[in-house]
Amino acid sequence: MVARIDALRLIAQEFPQEPVVFTCGSTSREMASADRRDNHLYVVDAMGLVSSIVLGLSLGLGDDAQGKVVGVEGDGGMLMNLNALSSIGYLQPANLLLIVLDNQAYASTGGQHTFTDRLDLADIADSCHFRTWRTDELEGLKQAIAEARQAPGPCFIRMRIDPGNTPVPLLQDDPVTLGHTFTRWLASNRC
């Protein structure tokens, strides 16, 4: 398996000009430390909301979206908001891609165990009418992204990653500032 920060670097490389929304805690901190960009929305202090945010973005942008609207969630956050999968599956936004980095733990809050050792989130997404991929290596993630780019959505990639966090500085920006940076980028690149 792969460290989360390596998967995040690949995701940033694959989506340099698309809106990408990152889940709270260690994921946002690692991404901001590795490759901070204005097209990234770091959802600090709001666990489980990435799928809802990318649903709203994908519906709002509609055919104006160039490429996919990408959400990067953890297994813990996805478990906190499973109902978003049913909403996305029902609405079928063609431009939505949700990538779940699954380390079977609530890594940002102390490493408590999640249920994904027995529940496959890709199975749940599949039952909600997503196109799904599963991988546990970087080459598999790169291939899944390439296929998801070409497929009408909604698309879902479950990437198993190593547990643990990479030691990086805290992301101490005000969430309002982070949101403003992203919406300014979105307005200048999408409207």
C-alpha positions in Angstrom: 0.0 0.0 0.0 0.9 3.7 -0.3 1.3 6.6 2.0 -1.6 9.1 1.8 0.7 12.0 0.8 2.0 10.1 -2.2 -1.6 9.5 -3.4 -2.4 13.1 -2.8 0.6 14.2 -4.9 -0.6 12.0 -7.8 -4.1 13.4 -7.5 -2.8 17.0 -7.7 -0.7 16.1 -10.7 -3.6 14.5 -12.5 -6.0 17.4 -11.8 -4.0 20.7 -12.2 -6.9 22.8 -13.6 -10.0 21.1 -12.1 -11.7 22.0 -8.8 -10.5 19.5 -6.2 -12.1 19.4 -2.7 -10.0 17.8 0.1 -11.4 16.4 3.4 -10.4 17.8 6.8 -7.5 17.1 9.1 -4.4 15.3 7.9 -5.5 15.0 4.3 -5.9 18.8 3.9 -2.6 19.5 5.9 -0.7 17.0 3.8 -2.0 18.3 0.5 -1.4 21.9 1.4 2.1 21.0 2.4 2.9 18.9 -0.7 1.3 21.0 -3.5 -0.9 23.9 -2.4 -3.0 25.4 -5.3 -5.9 27.9 -5.6 -8.0 25.2 -7.3 -7.9 23.2 -4.1 -10.6 23.7 -1.4 -9.3 22.5 2.0 -12.4 21.6 4.0 -10.9 22.1 7.5 -13.1 21.3 10.5 -16.0 19.8 8.5 -15.6 16.0 8.5 -17.8 14.1 6.0 -18.9 17.1 3.8 -16.6 16.6 0.8 -19.2 14.5 -1.1 -21.9 17.0 -0.5 -19.7 19.9 -1.6 -18.6 18.2 -4.8 -22.3 17.3 -5.5 -23.2 21.0 -5.2 -20.3 22.1 -7.4 -20.9 19.5 -10.0 -24.6 20.4 -10.3 -23.8 24.1 -10.2 -21.1 23.9 -12.9 -23.0 21.4 -15.0 -21.9 21.5 -18.6 -19.6 24.4 -17.9 -17.3 22.1 -16.0 -14.2 21.4 -18.0 -13.3 17.9 -16.8 -14.3 16.4 -13.5 -15.2 18.0 -10.2 -13.1 16.0 -7.8 -13.6 15.2 -4.1 -11.0 13.5 -2.0 -12.5 12.0 1.1 -11.3 9.6 3.8 -13.1 6.4 4.8 -14.0 8.0 8.2 -15.5 11.1 6.5 -17.3 8.9 3.9 -18.9 6.8 6.7 -20.1 10.0 8.4 -22.1 11.0 5.3 -23.1 7.8 3.5 -26.4 9.4 2.6 -24.6 11.7 0.1 -23.8 8.6 -2.0 -27.5 8.0 -2.5 -28.2 11.6 -3.4 -25.3 11.6 -5.9 -26.4 8.3 -7.3 -30.0 9.5 -7.8 -28.9 12.8 -9.4 -26.2 11.2 -11.6 -23.9 14.2 -12.2 -21.8 13.3 -15.2 -18.8 15.4 -14.1 -18.4 14.1 -10.5 -15.5 12.0 -9.3 -15.1 11.0 -5.7 -11.8 9.5 -4.5 -11.8 7.8 -1.1 -8.5 7.2 0.5 -9.2 4.3 2.8 -6.8 3.6 5.7 -9.4 1.9 7.8 -8.9 4.5 10.5 -10.0 8.0 11.7 -6.4 9.1 11.3 -6.9 12.7 12.1 -8.5 12.1 15.5 -6.2 9.4 16.9 -6.3 6.4 14.6 -9.5 4.9 15.8 -10.6 1.9 13.7 -13.4 2.4 11.0 -15.6 -0.4 9.7 -14.0 -0.5 6.2 -12.1 -3.8 7.0 -15.6 -5.4 6.6 -17.5 -2.8 4.6 -16.3 -2.0 1.1 -17.2 1.6 0.3 -16.9 0.9 -3.4 -19.6 -1.8 -3.1 -21.8 0.8 -1.4 -21.1 3.4 -4.2 -21.7 0.7 -6.8 -25.1 0.0 -5.3 -25.8 3.8 -5.6 -25.1 3.6 -9.4 -21.6 5.0 -9.4 -19.0 3.7 -11.8 -16.4 2.3 -9.4 -12.7 1.4 -9.2 -10.6 -0.2 -6.5 -6.9 0.0 -6.0 -4.1 -0.1 -3.5 -1.2 1.1 -5.5 -0.3 4.4 -7.3 -0.2 2.9 -10.8 -3.7 1.5 -10.2 -4.9 5.0 -9.0 -3.4 6.6 -12.1 -5.1 4.1 -14.3 -8.5 4.5 -12.5 -8.3 8.3 -12.8 -7.5 7.9 -16.5 -10.6 5.7 -17.0 -12.8 7.9 -14.8 -11.9 11.0 -16.8 -13.4 9.3 -19.9 -16.4 7.8 -18.2 -19.6 9.7 -17.5 -20.1 10.0 -13.8 -20.7 9.8 -11.1 -17.4 8.0 -10.6 -15.9 6.5 -7.4 -12.4 5.3 -6.7 -11.6 3.5 -3.5 -7.8 3.6 -2.8 -6.5 1.7 0.1 -3.6 3.5 1.8 -1.3 2.9 4.7 -2.5 4.0 8.1 -0.8 7.0 9.7 -0.1 10.6 8.9 2.9 12.3 7.4 4.3 14.9 9.8 3.6 18.3 8.2 2.8 21.7 9.6 -0.7 22.5 10.7 -2.9 24.3 8.2 -3.8 27.3 10.2 -5.5 29.4 7.6 -9.0 30.7 8.4 -11.6 28.5 6.7 -13.2 31.7 5.3 -9.9 32.6 3.7 -9.5 29.1 2.2 -13.1 29.3 0.8 -12.5 32.8 -0.6 -9.3 31.7 -2.4 -11.1 28.7 -4.0 -14.2 30.7 -5.0 -12.1 33.4 -6.5 -10.2 30.8 -8.5 -13.5 29.1 -9.5 -15.0 32.4 -10.7 -12.0 33.4 -12.8 -11.7 29.9 -14.4 -15.3 28.7 -14.7 -17.7 31.7 -15.3 
